[in-house]
Amino acid sequence: MANQPEPEDDLLKSLESKFSAMFDYTQWQRTRATVASAKSTKTNKTVQSLATSSRITPDETLDTRTVGTACSSTCKHSWNRKDLYNILDEKAAKEARKKEIEDNIMKMRIKARMQTMDEYTKRYEYLLSENKKLQAEIQGTEKQTHRDTTKLLRKYEKCRGAVSTINSKFHEDLETAQADLEETTERLNRDLENLHGELRAVEQRLKLKQEELHVLVTYKDKEYPSKALKISGLETEIKDLAAEQEEELDELNRIILIERTSFERQKVADNQAMTSNVTELIHQALSDIPDTQKSISAMHGSLKDMALQNAVMKKEIEVHRGERETLKQDISLLEAELKQLIKDPKSQVLQQIFPHFFPKEPKCTPDMDVVLDIPTQECLPI
């Protein structure tokens, strides 16, 4: 908004210019005697003219004397006294001057008021246009605010529904989490109790192992030297037995090789004898059947050999099947004997050599009672 000039300032400035032009203060200033005599002459003329106009005779005229300058504020000289005509003239001049000043002031006031009126009119028009602009802006702002408020209210309704849904979901999740927490706490408590039980069991086993360690330490200090000597002697015996058994094993392998060679030779001879016997039996069977004999004799030489070989193979297959059954029976008998030998304690070489390491005690089963027979420390007879 433009800065409008204040009307009061213009009025004061115009009044100052008028007053500075109209007022004359020289009449109240002290002047020299020549100036005073000239003024008194002029005043006397004025008084005489007033007296003539007022029909005053010369005899009746007042005694006019030159008005001098007062020597002090309490001066009572005759020339310091003012006559009636001077007083009347001064009053008339003052009233005229006052009237003129008042008229000038009134004119200036009217002019200032007119200027102020024009400025107020311009100000009114300016403010009216600004108010219209503000009104349009306010209306636009109100419409925009109404639209924004409507949108915000709709969003608020949606958010309120979403908040209620979130709160309900939160309460459900909270209840579920609390239930899970309680369940987890109970499970952890049970697991903790189980761990405490396992810890007690482990501590018990540790105590037993410590007792066993104590027994072993006692054994090491007391019985281990004699046992070590015995073990060294047994190791020497084992080495000697291993050397002897190695020699016996070499001899046994040599005997097995000789027997296997003789057995293979016997097997080849038996196979040849069996083949010749089968061939003779086939020839006898074919000679007994004339039709077969005729059919074979009518065959080609190669076919005749093939037929004879097929017949021989059939007989060999039957013989081998009989031998296989016999071998199966022998294998079953050998397996039974092997199981008996495995179960026989005499066949366990380590148990026979180190019987103290393999005590003949039954194994502990779950349905048996356990009796702890821990050897106590015995003092040496010293």
C-alpha positions as CSV (number, residue, x, y, z in Angstrom):
1,M,0.0,0.0,0.0
2,A,1.3,3.5,-0.9
3,N,2.2,5.9,1.9
4,Q,-0.3,8.8,1.9
5,P,0.8,12.2,3.2
6,E,-0.8,13.4,6.4
7,P,-3.1,16.5,5.9
8,E,-2.2,18.0,9.3
9,D,1.4,18.4,8.2
10,D,0.4,20.3,5.1
11,L,-1.9,22.5,7.1
12,L,0.8,23.4,9.6
13,K,3.3,24.1,6.9
14,S,0.9,26.5,5.1
15,L,0.1,28.3,8.3
16,E,3.8,28.8,9.1
17,S,4.3,30.3,5.7
18,K,1.3,32.6,6.1
19,F,2.3,33.8,9.6
20,S,5.9,34.4,8.5
21,A,4.6,36.6,5.7
22,M,1.8,38.5,7.5
23,F,3.1,39.4,11.0
24,D,5.4,42.3,11.5
25,Y,7.0,42.7,14.9
26,T,8.8,45.9,14.2
27,Q,6.2,48.0,16.1
28,W,7.1,46.4,19.3
29,Q,10.8,46.8,18.8
30,R,12.8,49.7,20.2
31,T,13.8,52.2,17.6
32,R,15.8,55.5,17.6
33,A,14.4,59.0,18.2
34,T,14.1,59.9,14.5
35,V,12.0,56.8,13.8
36,A,9.9,57.6,16.9
37,S,9.3,61.2,15.8
38,A,8.3,60.2,12.3
39,K,5.9,57.7,13.7
40,S,4.4,60.2,16.1
41,T,3.9,62.7,13.3
42,K,2.1,60.0,11.3
43,T,0.0,59.1,14.4
44,N,-0.9,62.7,15.0
45,K,-2.1,63.1,11.5
46,T,-4.2,60.0,11.8
47,V,-5.7,61.3,15.1
48,Q,-6.5,64.7,13.5
49,S,-8.2,63.0,10.6
50,L,-10.2,60.9,13.0
51,A,-11.1,63.9,15.1
52,T,-12.2,65.8,12.0
53,S,-14.3,62.9,10.9
54,S,-15.7,62.6,14.4
55,R,-16.5,66.3,14.5
56,I,-14.0,67.2,17.1
57,T,-12.8,70.8,17.2
58,P,-9.2,71.7,17.3
59,D,-9.7,73.0,20.8
60,E,-11.0,69.7,21.9
61,T,-8.1,67.8,20.4
62,L,-6.0,65.9,22.8
63,D,-2.6,67.0,23.5
64,T,-0.4,65.2,21.2
65,R,3.2,64.7,22.1
66,T,5.9,62.8,20.7
67,V,6.0,59.3,22.1
68,G,9.5,58.5,22.9
69,T,11.2,55.4,24.0
70,A,10.5,54.3,27.5
71,C,13.6,54.3,29.6
72,S,12.4,51.4,31.8
73,S,9.4,49.2,32.4
74,T,8.2,51.6,35.2
75,C,8.8,54.7,33.2
76,K,6.2,57.5,33.9
77,H,7.5,60.2,31.5
78,S,4.8,62.2,29.6
79,W,6.1,61.1,26.2
80,N,5.7,57.5,27.2
81,R,2.0,57.9,27.6
82,K,-0.3,56.8,24.7
83,D,-3.2,59.0,23.7
84,L,-6.7,57.7,22.9
85,Y,-6.3,58.0,19.2
86,N,-3.3,55.8,19.1
87,I,-5.1,53.3,21.2
88,L,-8.1,53.3,18.9
89,D,-6.0,53.0,15.8
90,E,-4.0,50.1,17.2
91,K,-7.2,48.3,18.2
92,A,-8.7,48.7,14.7
93,A,-5.5,47.6,13.1
94,K,-5.3,44.6,15.4
95,E,-8.9,43.6,14.7
96,A,-8.5,44.0,10.9
97,R,-5.2,42.1,11.1
98,K,-6.9,39.4,13.2
99,K,-9.8,39.2,10.9
100,E,-7.5,38.9,7.9
101,I,-5.5,36.2,9.7
102,E,-8.7,34.3,10.6
103,D,-9.9,34.5,7.0
104,N,-6.6,33.3,5.7
105,I,-6.6,30.5,8.3
106,M,-10.1,29.6,7.3
107,K,-9.2,29.5,3.6
108,M,-6.2,27.4,4.3
109,R,-8.3,25.1,6.4
110,I,-10.8,24.8,3.7
111,K,-8.1,24.2,1.1
112,A,-6.4,21.6,3.4
113,R,-9.8,20.0,4.0
114,M,-10.4,19.8,0.3
115,Q,-7.0,18.3,-0.3
116,T,-7.7,15.9,2.6
117,M,-11.1,15.1,1.1
118,D,-9.5,14.3,-2.3
119,E,-6.8,12.2,-0.6
120,Y,-9.5,10.4,1.4
121,T,-11.5,9.8,-1.8
122,K,-8.4,8.3,-3.5
123,R,-7.7,6.4,-0.3
124,Y,-11.2,5.1,-0.3
125,E,-11.1,4.0,-3.9
126,Y,-7.7,2.4,-3.3
127,L,-8.9,0.6,-0.1
128,L,-12.1,-0.4,-1.9
129,S,-10.2,-2.1,-4.7
130,E,-7.8,-3.7,-2.2
131,N,-10.8,-4.9,-0.1
132,K,-12.3,-6.4,-3.2
133,K,-9.1,-8.1,-4.0
134,L,-8.9,-9.3,-0.4
135,Q,-12.5,-10.4,-0.6
136,A,-11.8,-12.4,-3.7
137,E,-8.6,-13.8,-2.2
138,I,-10.4,-14.7,1.0
139,Q,-13.2,-16.4,-0.9
140,G,-10.7,-18.4,-2.9
141,T,-8.8,-19.2,0.3
142,E,-12.1,-20.3,2.0
143,K,-13.0,-22.5,-1.0
144,Q,-9.5,-24.0,-1.0
145,T,-9.7,-24.4,2.8
146,H,-13.1,-26.0,2.4
147,R,-11.7,-28.5,-0.1
148,D,-8.6,-29.2,1.9
149,T,-10.8,-29.6,5.1
150,T,-13.1,-32.0,3.2
151,K,-10.1,-34.0,2.0
152,L,-8.6,-34.0,5.5
153,L,-11.9,-35.2,7.0
154,R,-12.1,-38.0,4.5
155,K,-8.5,-38.9,5.2
156,Y,-9.3,-38.7,8.9
157,E,-12.2,-41.1,8.5
158,K,-10.1,-43.5,6.6
159,C,-7.2,-43.2,9.1
160,R,-9.6,-43.6,12.0
161,G,-10.9,-46.9,10.5
162,A,-7.3,-47.9,9.8
163,V,-6.3,-47.0,13.3
164,S,-9.1,-49.1,14.8
165,T,-8.1,-52.0,12.6
166,I,-4.4,-51.6,13.5
167,N,-5.4,-51.4,17.2
168,S,-7.5,-54.5,17.0
169,K,-4.7,-56.3,15.1
170,F,-2.2,-55.0,17.6
171,H,-4.2,-56.4,20.5
172,E,-4.6,-59.7,18.7
173,D,-0.8,-59.9,18.0
174,L,-0.1,-58.8,21.6
175,E,-2.3,-61.6,23.0
176,T,-0.7,-64.1,20.6
177,A,2.8,-62.9,21.6
178,Q,1.9,-63.1,25.3
179,A,0.6,-66.7,24.8
180,D,3.8,-67.5,22.9
181,L,5.9,-65.9,25.6
182,E,4.1,-67.9,28.3
183,E,4.4,-71.1,26.3
184,T,8.1,-70.4,25.6
185,T,8.7,-69.6,29.2
186,E,7.1,-72.9,30.3
187,R,9.1,-74.8,27.7
188,L,12.3,-73.1,28.8
189,N,11.6,-73.8,32.4
190,R,11.0,-77.5,31.6
191,D,14.2,-77.5,29.5
192,L,16.0,-75.9,32.3
193,E,14.8,-78.5,34.8
194,N,15.8,-81.2,32.4
195,L,19.2,-79.6,32.0
196,H,19.5,-79.4,35.8
197,G,18.7,-83.1,36.0
198,E,21.3,-83.9,33.3
199,L,23.8,-81.7,35.1
200,R,23.2,-83.7,38.3
201,A,23.5,-86.9,36.4
202,V,26.7,-85.7,34.8
203,E,28.0,-84.6,38.2
204,Q,27.2,-88.0,39.5
205,R,29.0,-89.7,36.6
206,L,31.9,-87.3,37.1
207,K,32.1,-88.3,40.7
208,L,32.1,-92.0,39.7
209,K,34.8,-91.3,37.1
210,Q,36.8,-89.5,39.7
211,E,36.5,-92.5,42.0
212,E,37.5,-94.7,39.1
213,L,40.4,-92.4,38.4
214,H,41.4,-92.7,42.0
215,V,41.3,-96.4,41.8
216,L,43.3,-96.3,38.6
217,V,45.9,-94.1,40.2
218,T,46.1,-96.5,43.1
219,Y,46.4,-99.3,40.7
220,K,49.1,-97.6,38.8
221,D,51.0,-96.9,41.9
222,K,50.6,-100.4,43.5
223,E,49.7,-103.1,40.9
224,Y,50.9,-101.6,37.6
225,P,54.6,-102.5,38.0
226,S,53.9,-106.2,38.4
227,K,51.2,-106.1,35.7
228,A,53.7,-104.4,33.4
229,L,56.2,-107.1,33.9
230,K,53.6,-109.7,33.2
231,I,52.5,-107.9,30.1
232,S,56.1,-107.6,28.8
233,G,56.5,-111.4,29.3
234,L,53.2,-112.0,27.5
235,E,54.3,-109.8,24.6
236,T,57.5,-111.8,24.3
237,E,55.4,-115.0,24.3
238,I,53.1,-113.5,21.7
239,K,56.1,-112.7,19.5
240,D,57.4,-116.2,19.8
241,L,54.0,-117.7,19.2
242,A,53.6,-115.5,16.1
243,A,57.0,-116.7,14.7
244,E,56.0,-120.4,15.4
245,Q,52.5,-119.8,13.9
246,E,54.1,-118.2,10.8
247,E,56.2,-121.3,10.3
248,E,53.2,-123.5,10.8
249,L,51.2,-121.3,8.4
250,D,53.9,-121.7,5.7
251,E,53.9,-125.4,6.1
252,L,50.1,-125.5,6.0
253,N,50.1,-123.4,2.8
254,R,52.6,-125.8,1.2
255,I,50.5,-128.8,2.2
256,I,47.3,-127.0,0.9
257,L,49.0,-126.3,-2.4
258,I,50.1,-129.9,-2.8
259,E,46.6,-131.2,-2.0
260,R,45.0,-128.6,-4.3
261,T,47.2,-129.8,-7.2
262,S,46.4,-133.4,-6.6
263,F,42.7,-132.5,-6.2
264,E,42.7,-130.7,-9.5
265,R,44.4,-133.6,-11.3
266,Q,41.9,-136.0,-9.7
267,K,39.1,-133.7,-10.8
268,V,40.3,-133.6,-14.4
269,A,40.6,-137.4,-14.4
270,D,37.1,-137.8,-12.9
271,N,35.7,-135.4,-15.5
272,Q,37.2,-137.3,-18.4
273,A,36.0,-140.6,-16.9
274,M,32.6,-139.2,-16.4
275,T,32.5,-137.8,-20.0
276,S,33.6,-141.2,-21.4
277,N,30.9,-143.0,-19.3
278,V,28.3,-140.5,-20.4
279,T,29.3,-141.0,-24.0
280,E,29.1,-144.8,-23.7
281,L,25.7,-144.5,-22.0
282,I,24.4,-142.2,-24.8
283,H,25.7,-144.6,-27.5
284,Q,24.0,-147.5,-25.7
285,A,20.8,-145.5,-25.4
286,L,20.9,-144.6,-29.0
287,S,21.7,-148.2,-30.1
288,D,18.6,-149.3,-28.2
289,I,16.4,-147.0,-30.2
290,P,16.6,-147.9,-33.9
291,D,14.7,-144.8,-35.1
292,T,17.1,-142.5,-33.3
293,Q,20.1,-144.4,-34.6
294,K,18.8,-144.1,-38.1
295,S,18.1,-140.4,-37.7
296,I,21.6,-139.8,-36.4
297,S,23.3,-141.9,-39.1
298,A,21.3,-139.9,-41.7
299,M,22.7,-136.6,-40.3
300,H,25.6,-134.7,-41.6
301,G,28.9,-135.4,-39.7
302,S,29.0,-131.9,-38.1
303,L,25.3,-132.2,-37.0
304,K,26.0,-135.7,-35.6
305,D,28.9,-134.3,-33.5
306,M,26.7,-131.4,-32.3
307,A,23.8,-133.8,-31.3
308,L,26.3,-136.0,-29.4
309,Q,27.8,-133.0,-27.7
310,N,24.3,-131.7,-26.7
311,A,23.4,-135.1,-25.2
312,V,26.7,-135.2,-23.4
313,M,26.1,-131.6,-22.0
314,K,22.7,-132.6,-20.8
315,K,24.1,-135.5,-18.9
316,E,26.9,-133.3,-17.5
317,I,24.3,-130.8,-16.4
318,E,22.4,-133.4,-14.5
319,V,25.6,-134.7,-12.9
320,H,26.6,-131.2,-11.9
321,R,23.2,-130.5,-10.5
322,G,23.5,-133.5,-8.3
323,E,27.0,-132.4,-7.2
324,R,25.8,-128.9,-6.5
325,E,23.1,-130.2,-4.2
326,T,25.7,-132.4,-2.4
327,L,28.0,-129.3,-2.1
328,K,25.1,-127.2,-0.7
329,Q,24.6,-129.8,2.0
330,D,28.3,-129.9,2.8
331,I,28.4,-126.0,2.9
332,S,25.4,-125.9,5.4
333,L,27.1,-128.5,7.6
334,L,30.4,-126.5,7.4
335,E,28.5,-123.2,8.3
336,A,27.0,-124.9,11.3
337,E,30.4,-126.2,12.5
338,L,31.8,-122.7,11.9
339,K,29.2,-121.1,14.1
340,Q,29.9,-123.6,16.8
341,L,33.6,-122.9,16.5
342,I,32.9,-119.1,16.7
343,K,30.8,-119.6,19.9
344,D,33.3,-122.0,21.4
345,P,35.5,-120.0,23.8
346,K,38.5,-122.1,23.0
347,S,38.6,-120.6,19.5
348,Q,39.1,-117.1,20.8
349,V,42.9,-116.7,20.8
350,L,42.9,-113.4,22.6
351,Q,40.7,-114.6,25.4
352,Q,42.8,-117.7,25.8
353,I,46.0,-115.6,25.9
354,F,44.7,-112.6,28.0
355,P,41.9,-114.1,30.1
356,H,42.1,-111.3,32.6
357,F,41.2,-108.7,29.9
358,F,38.1,-110.7,28.9
359,P,36.3,-111.6,32.1
360,K,33.6,-114.3,31.7
361,E,30.8,-112.1,33.0
362,P,27.3,-111.8,31.6
363,K,26.4,-108.5,29.8
364,C,24.2,-106.1,31.6
365,T,20.7,-105.9,30.1
366,P,18.1,-103.2,30.9
367,D,16.0,-105.6,33.0
368,M,18.9,-106.5,35.3
369,D,19.7,-104.8,38.6
370,V,23.0,-102.9,38.7
371,V,25.2,-103.4,41.8
372,L,28.1,-101.1,42.1
373,D,31.1,-103.1,43.4
374,I,33.8,-100.5,43.4
375,P,37.1,-101.7,45.0
376,T,38.2,-99.7,47.9
377,Q,41.7,-98.6,48.6
378,E,43.6,-101.3,50.5
379,C,46.7,-100.4,52.5
380,L,49.8,-102.3,51.7
381,P,51.0,-104.6,54.5
382,I,54.0,-102.6,55.4
